[in-house]
Amino acid sequence: MFTFHTDPGHGWLEVPRKMLTELGIDGEITGYSYQRGGLAYLEEDCDAVAFVKAYQDKHGKRPEFVEIHKEVTPIRGYPRYPAKP
């Protein structure tokens, strides 16, 4: 189960960074996503979509997630995910 965080302007799917490597998409994640510790917060329009596709390709089903909405989220203050060169 994954957590989808939203605020009034955007959303991010929280996933372990290790899983991005396992799915082979860690180098495809853009600088519009964020990271903190061992977690990545994938922006909803591109990176989260790429994750869902890769997850579905590997596991044969879409990942399940729960949504958490906050008026102000700390995610925007986290370091950006290292964008591909």
C-alpha positions as CSV (number, residue, x, y, z in Angstrom):
1,M,0.0,0.0,0.0
2,F,1.4,3.4,-1.0
3,T,0.5,6.9,0.2
4,F,-0.6,9.6,-2.3
5,H,-0.2,13.0,-0.7
6,T,-2.1,16.0,-2.0
7,D,-2.3,19.7,-1.2
8,P,-4.6,22.2,-2.9
9,G,-2.2,22.5,-5.9
10,H,-0.6,19.1,-6.5
11,G,0.0,15.5,-5.5
12,W,2.9,13.1,-4.9
13,L,3.1,9.4,-4.6
14,E,5.3,8.2,-1.8
15,V,7.5,5.2,-2.7
16,P,10.7,3.7,-1.3
17,R,13.6,4.9,-3.5
18,K,14.9,1.3,-3.5
19,M,11.7,0.3,-5.4
20,L,12.5,2.8,-8.2
21,T,15.9,1.0,-8.6
22,E,14.2,-2.4,-8.6
23,L,11.8,-1.3,-11.3
24,G,14.6,0.2,-13.3
25,I,13.1,3.7,-13.4
26,D,15.3,5.6,-10.9
27,G,17.1,7.4,-13.7
28,E,13.9,8.4,-15.3
29,I,12.5,10.4,-12.3
30,T,12.5,14.1,-12.9
31,G,13.5,17.0,-10.7
32,Y,9.8,17.8,-10.2
33,S,9.7,15.0,-7.6
34,Y,11.2,15.2,-4.1
35,Q,13.1,12.9,-1.8
36,R,13.7,12.5,1.9
37,G,15.6,9.7,3.6
38,G,14.8,6.5,1.8
39,L,11.6,7.8,0.3
40,A,10.8,9.5,-3.0
41,Y,7.7,11.6,-3.5
42,L,6.8,11.3,-7.2
43,E,5.0,14.1,-8.8
44,E,1.6,13.1,-10.0
45,D,1.7,14.1,-13.7
46,C,4.7,12.2,-15.0
47,D,6.8,10.4,-12.4
48,A,3.9,8.8,-10.5
49,V,2.4,7.6,-13.8
50,A,5.8,6.1,-14.8
51,F,5.9,4.3,-11.5
52,V,2.4,2.9,-11.8
53,K,3.2,1.6,-15.3
54,A,6.4,0.0,-14.2
55,Y,4.8,-1.5,-11.1
56,Q,1.9,-2.9,-13.2
57,D,4.3,-4.3,-15.8
58,K,6.2,-6.2,-13.1
59,H,3.4,-7.3,-10.8
60,G,0.5,-7.6,-13.2
61,K,-1.7,-5.2,-11.2
62,R,-1.9,-1.6,-10.3
63,P,-0.4,-0.5,-6.9
64,E,-2.9,0.2,-4.2
65,F,-2.7,3.6,-2.4
66,V,-4.5,5.7,0.2
67,E,-4.8,9.5,-0.2
68,I,-3.8,12.0,2.5
69,H,-4.8,15.6,1.9
70,K,-3.2,18.5,3.7
71,E,-3.7,22.2,3.2
72,V,0.1,22.7,3.6
73,T,2.4,19.8,3.0
74,P,6.1,19.6,4.0
75,I,6.9,17.8,0.8
76,R,7.5,21.0,-1.2
77,G,10.3,21.8,1.2
78,Y,12.1,18.4,0.7
79,P,15.2,18.2,-1.5
80,R,14.4,17.6,-5.2
81,Y,14.9,14.1,-6.6
82,P,18.1,13.9,-8.5
83,A,17.0,14.6,-12.1
84,K,18.5,12.6,-14.9
85,P,21.5,14.4,-16.6
